[in-house]
Amino acid sequence: MQTADGIGGRPRFLNHLMWHWGELLRLAWPVMLSRAGILVLTITDVIMVGRYDTTELSHIAMGYAVMVPVMVTGVGAMMGIIAVTAQHSGAGRSDKAAETFRHGLGWAVLIGTICAVLIALAEPFLRLIGHVPELAAGGGLIARWLAPGAFLQILFVAAAFYLEATKRMLPPLLFMAVANLVNIALNWLLIGGEAGFPGLGAEGAAIASVIARAVMLGAILIYIARLPEIRRLPSSGLWGPGGWAAGSRMRRIGLAAGVGMFFETMAFGTLNQIAGFISPEGLAAYTIGHQVEATIFMVALGLSVATAVRVGHAFGAGDRAGARFAGWSGLAATMLIIAVLSSVVILNADRLGGVFSADPAMIARTAPLFVILAISLIFDGGQVVMGQSTRALGDSWGTTACYFAGFWGVMIPLGAWLGLHSDWREAGLFIATAAGCLATVSLLSLRFAWLLRGGRLQPA
């Protein structure tokens, strides 16, 4: 029935919701593919080295095991760029948004350097925690090669965050795609020694990934340098216009986000270690499930960034109601989309197990995990959306506290008990993941609502 408040027979609320979801998906899909591109860079190296030599595979796997958590923490520290830039952009202050990029670029140089140094010093750490000397030396060597790549990746993400916060989603995806093509080509040349190049094995793959990341960073910086608002910026030092002090809000949000991502990364790493204590078969089954989880999570991650951009734009424009609707509609869309994908996982549980293993016993062991995993994915998608939404409002340590409470206060204790002291074993780890993510999304949702009530936070 047509109503005075409706268009085309639909109520005004539904039209409003459909418009928000349309904008959300338009912004989200390039981010999904761009973030997946970061994973593909790593997966390509592992696959191509694995086909070359098993020992070399163990070295690059160990190198990435050191690099990824450190790099993810560094990437998290760039989150303030999205929050502050989106707010300035939403308020129509393109000059202030451009200044935020310059502040963020200097911050990325600092954080990227710290991360690169930590990664380069991996070998003594690997020896300290008890790895055999051969693996510690091989993994440490690859980590030293990968360290510059982490620095370049963090700078690239800082630049990509600026473009995404100003709703320019496609260029980062394009540059990431080019980097993956460059990486594949250089891997072919340098791992096995094709076309007259030396066969360097895992070292060759690490060198290739550094070059690929340098290409995409150079491309995105050239693109940004040609933007009108960037060209209008006055000359300034490393920290951008206004110096170090001018970027304090961006750094505060980013530092808290980096710590939060460290907590999250280490929490899931801890579950992986618990799976190893269950049995080798339990670790293999958990790893298969986690790979499926990480793949589908890229969809939620893209939706979360798009939601954060829309929340930040509305909040920066002084539209608290719009920011509220953008956050809740983003949460609803994400949980609905992930629920559909989770249904596909459940219906194809046996087939998915067969993708990762030809062992009938392993396929039978992983199939029940996908049912629990499918439920945990819905809450996992919800927590990343609400975490991005609270940070888009300018929240810092309150959001980090929610993550710590959910993952370390709920997920890890429950996972240790179910995994090691019950018959649930690796299935218990996914039950713990669901519980931890449910607790986290609940806390973050309450915080999002609280932050938008009254004037607790003001736009940049």
Residue, then its C-alpha position, 0 to 999 in steps of 0.5 A: m500500500q502506498t503511504a505518504d511516507g513511502i516511495g514506490g509503495r515502500p515505507r520511508f525507513l526501507n527506502h532509507l535503508m536500501w539507499h544506505w546499503g547501496e552506498l555501503l556496497r559501492l564503497a565496500w567491494p573494492v576494499m574487500l578485493s584490495r585487502a584480499g590482495i595483501l593475503v594473496l601476496t603472502i599466499t603466492d609466495v608460500i605456494m610457489v616456494g612450496r612447489y620449489d623445495t620443502t625446506e625453503l617452504s619452512h623458512i619462508a613460513m617462519g619468516y612470515a610467521v614473524m612478519v605478519p603479526v608485527m605488520v598487522t599491528g603497524v597497519g592498525a596504527m594507521m587507522g586514525i587516518i581513516a577516522v580523521t580524514a573521513q570526518h574532515s571530508g564529510a565536513g567539506r574540509s578537503d584541505k584538512a583531510a590532505e593535511t591528515f594524509r601528510h601527518g599520517l605519512g610521517w606517522a607511517v614512516l615512524i611506525g614502519t621503521i619500528c616494525a621493520v627493525l623488529i622483524a629484522l631482529a627475528e633470528p635471536f627471538l626464534r632461537l630464544i623460544g626454542h626453534v632448532p638452529e637451522l630453522a631459526a637461521g633460515g626463518g631469520l634470514i627470510a625475515r630480514w629480507l621481508a622487513p623492508g616489505a613490511f615498511l613499504q606495506i605500512l606506508f601503502v596502507a596509510a596512503a590507501f586509507y586516505l583515498e578510501a576515507t575520501k571515497r576513492m576506493l578503486p586506485p588502491l585496488l588497482f595498485m594492489a592488483v599490479a603488485n600481485l602480478v609483479n610478485i608472481a612474475l618475479n617469483w617465477l624468475l627468482i625462486g627457481g632461477e628462470a631466464g638466466f636469473p639465479g635460483l634463490g628459493a625463499e630469498g627470491a620470493a622475499i625479494a620479489s615481494v619487496i619489489a612488488r610492494a615498492v612498485m605499488l607504494g610508488a604508484i599510489l604516492i604518485y597518484i596522490a601527489r597529483l590530487p588537487e588538495i595535495r598539490r595545494l599543501p604548503s611545503s612541510g617537514l616529515w610530520g606535515p603542516g603544523g608539525w608533530a602536534a597537529g597529528s596528535r588525534m590521528r596518532r592517538i586513535g591509531l596507536a589504540a587501534g594498533v594495540g587492539m589489533f595486536f591483542e586480536t592477532m595474538a589471541f587467534g595465534t594463541l588459539n592456534q597454539i592451543a590446537g597444536f597441544i590437542s594433537p597434530e590432527g587437531l591442529a590440521a583441522y583447526t587450520i583448515g577451518h581458520q583458513v575458511e574463516a579468514t577468507i570470508f572475513m575479508v568480506a566483513l573487513g571490506l564492509s567495515v571500512a566502508t561503514a567507517v567511512r560513512v560513519g566518519h563522513a556523517f559525524g564530521a558533517g555534524d549529522r549524529a543521526g546519520a552516523r548512527f544509522a550508517g553504523w547500525s545499517g552497516l552492522a545489519a548488512t554485514m551480519l546478513i551477508i555473512a549469514v548467507l555466506s555461512s549457509v553456503v559453508i554449512l551446505n558444502a562442509d564436506r566439499l570444503g574439507g576436500v579442497f584442503s585434504a584428500d584424507p577421508a578421516m581429515i575431511a570427516r573431522t573438519a566437516p562438523l567444524f564448519v557448522i560452528l565456524a559458520i555461526s562464529l563468522i556472523f559475530d566476527g563480522g559484526q565485531v569488526v564493523m562496530g570496532q571500525s564504527t567506534r573508531a570512525l567517531g574518534d574513539s581510541w582506548g575504550t574500543t581497545a578495552c572492548y577488544f581485550a575484554g572480548f578476546w582475552g577475557v572470554m575467547i582465550p579462557l573458554g578456548a583453553w578449557l574447551g580445547l584442552h579439558s573437554d571432549w570438544r577439542e578443536a571444535g571448542l576453539f570455534i565455540a570460543t571464537a563465537a563466544g568471544c566475538l559475540a561478547t566483543v560485538s556486544l560491548l562495541s555496540l553498547r559503546f557506539a550507542w553511548l558515544l553518540r548519545g549527547g556530546r561525548l565526542q566532537p568531530a575533528 
